[in-house]
Amino acid sequence: MGQVLRREKVAEFVSNLHKSGKTVVATNGCFDILHVGHVRYLEKTKSFADYMIVLLNSDKSVRSIKGPTRPINNENDRAEILCALKCVDYVVLFDEDSPRNLLDEIKPDVYTKGADYTLETLPEADIMLKNGTRVEFIEFVQGKSTTNTIEKMKNN
């Protein structure tokens, strides 16, 4: 079972993992209403390293990105659900719209994003290149998204 790490401690924690020869993969997102697409994405992400850290948008961050009606589930619930997944080792909440600063602090070995991005469109690409972080793009499960789930609920 995963655990939530405090943001101010995560860089030191990852540094200690690296010193012990372990690899770290990071990904980020809102993970508002967890669905099979999220689970498959996270399982694939875990396959790239010894430990996985999910950088989770806080409620404040989600509202900024998705609007005032989101998130559906609060940050503590979302973090607990993610920690219950076998593939998730750690969750770290962040308030900014982008995990750029946090990624620069923790310097993961691998960073994953959905395949709707490319290295050219990835906002964090410069940080990844600067820190020597490998970027992996993961295909989505067709038709599975939180937005689709919310729309389906509204229409029923």
C-alpha positions as CSV (number, residue, x, y, z in Angstrom):
1,M,0.0,0.0,0.0
2,G,1.3,3.4,-1.0
3,Q,1.7,6.4,1.3
4,V,1.4,10.2,1.0
5,L,4.7,12.1,1.3
6,R,4.9,15.7,2.3
7,R,6.1,17.9,-0.5
8,E,8.9,19.5,1.5
9,K,10.4,16.0,2.2
10,V,10.0,14.3,-1.2
11,A,13.3,15.6,-2.8
12,E,15.3,14.2,0.1
13,F,13.4,11.0,0.0
14,V,14.0,10.5,-3.7
15,S,17.7,11.4,-3.3
16,N,18.0,8.7,-0.7
17,L,16.3,6.1,-3.0
18,H,18.8,7.1,-5.7
19,K,21.8,6.7,-3.3
20,S,20.6,3.2,-2.5
21,G,20.6,2.3,-6.2
22,K,16.8,2.4,-6.7
23,T,15.1,4.0,-9.7
24,V,12.1,6.3,-9.5
25,V,9.4,7.0,-12.0
26,A,7.0,9.9,-11.6
27,T,3.7,10.9,-13.3
28,N,1.1,13.5,-12.5
29,G,-2.5,14.2,-12.8
30,C,-5.8,15.0,-11.1
31,F,-7.0,11.4,-11.0
32,D,-10.5,12.7,-10.0
33,I,-12.8,9.8,-10.7
34,L,-10.5,6.8,-11.0
35,H,-11.3,4.5,-13.9
36,V,-9.7,1.6,-15.8
37,G,-7.8,4.0,-18.0
38,H,-6.1,5.5,-15.0
39,V,-5.3,2.0,-13.5
40,R,-3.7,0.7,-16.7
41,Y,-1.8,4.0,-17.1
42,L,-0.4,3.7,-13.6
43,E,0.4,0.0,-13.9
44,K,2.4,0.8,-17.1
45,T,4.1,3.7,-15.4
46,K,5.2,1.5,-12.5
47,S,6.9,-0.9,-14.9
48,F,9.6,1.7,-15.7
49,A,11.2,1.8,-12.2
50,D,11.6,0.4,-8.7
51,Y,9.4,3.1,-7.2
52,M,6.5,5.2,-8.5
53,I,5.5,8.6,-7.2
54,V,2.2,10.1,-8.3
55,L,2.3,13.9,-8.3
56,L,-1.3,14.7,-7.5
57,N,-2.9,18.0,-8.3
58,S,-4.4,19.5,-5.1
59,D,-8.0,20.6,-5.0
60,K,-6.9,24.2,-5.6
61,S,-4.9,23.1,-8.6
62,V,-7.7,21.0,-10.1
63,R,-10.1,24.0,-9.8
64,S,-7.6,26.2,-11.5
65,I,-7.2,23.7,-14.4
66,K,-10.7,22.2,-14.7
67,G,-13.0,24.9,-13.3
68,P,-15.0,25.5,-10.2
69,T,-17.1,22.3,-10.3
70,R,-14.0,20.1,-10.1
71,P,-12.7,18.0,-8.5
72,I,-15.5,15.7,-7.8
73,N,-13.5,13.9,-5.1
74,N,-11.3,15.9,-2.7
75,E,-7.6,15.6,-2.6
76,N,-7.4,13.4,0.5
77,D,-9.9,10.9,-1.0
78,R,-8.0,10.9,-4.3
79,A,-4.7,10.4,-2.5
80,E,-6.1,7.5,-0.4
81,I,-7.6,5.8,-3.4
82,L,-4.3,6.1,-5.3
83,C,-2.4,4.7,-2.4
84,A,-4.6,1.7,-2.3
85,L,-3.4,0.6,-5.7
86,K,-0.7,-2.0,-5.7
87,C,1.4,-0.1,-8.3
88,V,1.5,3.2,-6.5
89,D,4.3,3.6,-4.0
90,Y,4.0,7.3,-3.1
91,V,1.7,10.3,-3.7
92,V,2.7,13.9,-3.3
93,L,0.2,16.8,-3.5
94,F,1.1,20.0,-5.3
95,D,-0.8,23.3,-5.6
96,E,0.5,24.7,-8.9
97,D,-1.1,24.1,-12.3
98,S,2.1,22.2,-13.5
99,P,4.4,19.9,-11.6
100,R,7.5,21.6,-13.2
101,N,9.0,22.8,-10.0
102,L,8.4,19.6,-8.1
103,L,9.8,17.5,-11.0
104,D,12.9,19.8,-11.0
105,E,13.3,19.2,-7.2
106,I,12.9,15.4,-7.3
107,K,14.7,14.5,-10.6
108,P,13.0,11.2,-11.3
109,D,14.8,8.7,-13.6
110,V,11.7,8.4,-15.7
111,Y,8.6,10.6,-16.2
112,T,5.4,9.4,-17.9
113,K,2.7,11.3,-19.7
114,G,-0.3,10.4,-21.8
115,A,0.4,9.8,-25.5
116,D,-1.7,12.9,-26.3
117,Y,1.6,14.7,-25.6
118,T,4.9,14.7,-27.5
119,L,8.3,15.8,-26.4
120,E,7.6,19.0,-28.4
121,T,4.3,19.7,-26.6
122,L,5.2,18.6,-23.1
123,P,5.4,21.6,-20.8
124,E,8.0,19.9,-18.6
125,A,10.3,18.7,-21.4
126,D,13.0,21.3,-20.7
127,I,13.2,20.2,-17.1
128,M,13.3,16.5,-18.1
129,L,16.1,17.2,-20.6
130,K,18.1,19.3,-18.2
131,N,17.9,16.6,-15.5
132,G,18.5,13.7,-17.8
133,T,15.1,12.2,-17.1
134,R,13.8,9.8,-19.7
135,V,10.2,10.5,-20.8
136,E,7.8,7.8,-21.7
137,F,4.4,8.4,-23.4
138,I,1.6,6.0,-22.6
139,E,-1.4,5.3,-24.8
140,F,-4.8,6.0,-23.4
141,V,-7.6,3.4,-23.1
142,Q,-10.0,4.4,-25.8
143,G,-13.1,6.1,-24.5
144,K,-12.1,6.1,-20.8
145,S,-11.7,9.5,-19.2
146,T,-13.1,11.3,-16.1
147,T,-14.7,13.9,-18.4
148,N,-16.5,11.1,-20.3
149,T,-17.6,9.5,-17.0
150,I,-19.0,12.8,-15.7
151,E,-20.9,13.4,-19.0
152,K,-22.4,10.0,-18.9
153,M,-23.6,10.6,-15.4
154,K,-25.1,13.9,-16.4
155,N,-27.0,12.3,-19.3
156,N,-28.5,9.4,-17.3
